[in-house]
Amino acid sequence: MSKVSVRVQAEDFDLGAELAALRAGRTDIGALVSFTGLVRDVTAGAGAISALELEHYPAMTLRALGAIEAEAAARWPLRASLIIHRHGLLHPGDQIMMVATASESRAAAFAAAEFLMDYLKSRAPFWKKETRPDGAHWVAARDEDEAALAAWDR
């Protein structure tokens, strides 16, 4: 039976506690893959970042993240998965998101985690504003993020 969790929250999360909860009581999992995204203090070509603010519409965001998790579960034999994405004002070094996937095999767990990360980077309905020395700027989609997502359609 697959255990699925999608959360959007302002609060930070404890990576170790989240992974322990995901696998608690499970003996059918052979691989657990996790990725944690952090706020960087520099954006390539744009300079230093002192803050990152994420805005979203809660119902729309949860629906979109749930749909992409369902797509991952349809593509790979996942036993469990977790998506946590933060919103609000964050600073360099803060955790911004986490993806964890569990499966019988490492190949499925790695592929599903990478798929979810690519989706979150380019399609999750969050609006990001970086604060840099020259002021605040909305973050535009990047070509390399779009290319990574498009690779999954091949």
C-alpha positions in Angstrom: 0.0 0.0 0.0 1.3 3.4 -1.0 1.7 6.2 1.5 1.4 9.7 0.0 1.9 13.1 1.6 1.9 16.5 0.0 2.3 19.6 2.3 2.7 23.3 1.6 3.7 25.2 4.7 5.5 28.2 6.1 7.2 26.3 8.9 10.6 24.6 8.5 10.8 20.8 8.6 13.0 18.2 10.1 14.5 16.1 7.3 15.4 13.2 9.6 12.0 13.1 11.3 10.2 13.3 7.9 12.2 10.4 6.5 11.7 8.3 9.7 8.0 8.9 9.6 7.9 7.9 5.9 9.4 4.6 6.5 8.1 3.8 9.9 6.8 0.3 10.2 7.6 -0.5 6.5 9.6 -3.5 5.5 8.5 -3.5 1.8 10.8 -0.6 1.0 14.2 -1.4 -0.6 15.2 2.2 -1.4 14.4 5.6 0.0 15.6 8.6 -2.0 15.4 12.2 -0.7 16.3 15.6 -2.0 16.2 18.9 0.0 16.3 22.2 -1.8 18.0 25.1 0.0 17.8 28.8 -0.7 21.1 30.0 -2.3 22.7 33.3 -1.6 23.7 33.9 -5.2 21.8 33.5 -8.5 24.1 33.0 -11.5 24.5 36.2 -13.3 22.2 38.2 -10.9 24.3 38.5 -7.8 23.7 38.2 -4.1 20.3 37.2 -2.6 19.4 38.3 0.9 15.8 36.9 0.8 13.5 34.8 -1.3 9.7 35.2 -0.9 7.3 32.6 -2.2 3.6 33.3 -2.8 0.9 30.8 -3.8 -2.8 30.1 -3.9 -3.2 27.2 -1.4 -6.0 25.2 -3.1 -4.4 25.5 -6.5 -1.0 24.6 -5.2 -2.1 21.5 -3.3 -4.1 20.3 -6.3 -1.2 20.7 -8.6 1.3 19.0 -6.3 -1.1 16.1 -5.7 -1.6 15.7 -9.5 2.2 15.5 -10.1 2.6 13.0 -7.2 -0.1 10.9 -8.8 1.7 11.0 -12.1 4.9 9.8 -10.5 3.0 7.0 -8.8 1.5 6.0 -12.1 5.0 5.9 -13.8 6.9 4.1 -11.1 6.1 1.5 -8.4 6.3 3.7 -5.4 5.6 2.5 -1.9 5.6 5.9 -0.4 6.2 9.5 -1.4 6.5 12.9 0.3 6.5 16.5 -1.1 7.0 19.4 1.2 7.3 22.9 -0.2 7.6 26.0 1.9 6.1 29.5 1.2 6.7 32.9 2.8 9.9 34.7 3.5 13.0 32.6 3.4 16.7 33.4 3.6 19.9 31.9 2.3 20.6 28.5 3.8 16.9 27.9 4.7 15.2 24.7 3.5 12.7 25.5 0.8 11.5 22.0 -0.3 11.8 18.3 0.1 11.0 15.3 -2.0 11.2 11.7 -0.8 10.3 8.6 -2.7 10.3 5.0 -1.6 10.2 1.9 -3.7 11.3 -1.7 -3.8 14.1 -0.7 -6.2 16.5 2.2 -6.2 16.0 2.9 -9.9 12.3 3.6 -9.4 13.0 5.7 -6.3 15.7 7.8 -8.0 13.7 8.3 -11.2 10.5 9.3 -9.4 12.4 11.8 -7.1 14.1 13.4 -10.1 10.8 13.7 -12.0 9.1 15.3 -9.0 12.0 17.7 -8.5 11.9 18.8 -12.2 8.2 19.4 -12.0 8.5 21.4 -8.8 11.2 23.6 -10.3 9.3 24.5 -13.4 5.6 23.9 -13.0 4.6 24.1 -9.3 2.4 27.2 -8.9 4.7 29.3 -6.7 5.7 32.9 -7.5 9.2 33.7 -6.3 10.7 37.1 -5.6 14.4 37.5 -4.9 15.7 40.5 -2.9 19.2 41.5 -4.0 21.3 44.7 -3.5 19.5 46.4 -6.5 16.0 45.6 -5.2 13.4 42.9 -5.4 12.8 41.0 -8.6 10.4 38.3 -9.7 12.1 35.1 -10.8 11.4 34.1 -14.4 11.3 30.5 -15.7 14.7 29.2 -16.8 15.3 27.5 -20.1 17.3 24.7 -18.5 14.5 23.9 -16.1 12.0 23.7 -18.9 14.3 21.4 -20.8 14.7 19.1 -17.8 10.9 18.8 -17.5 10.5 18.2 -21.3 12.9 15.3 -21.2 10.3 13.3 -19.2 7.8 13.5 -22.2 10.2 11.5 -24.5 
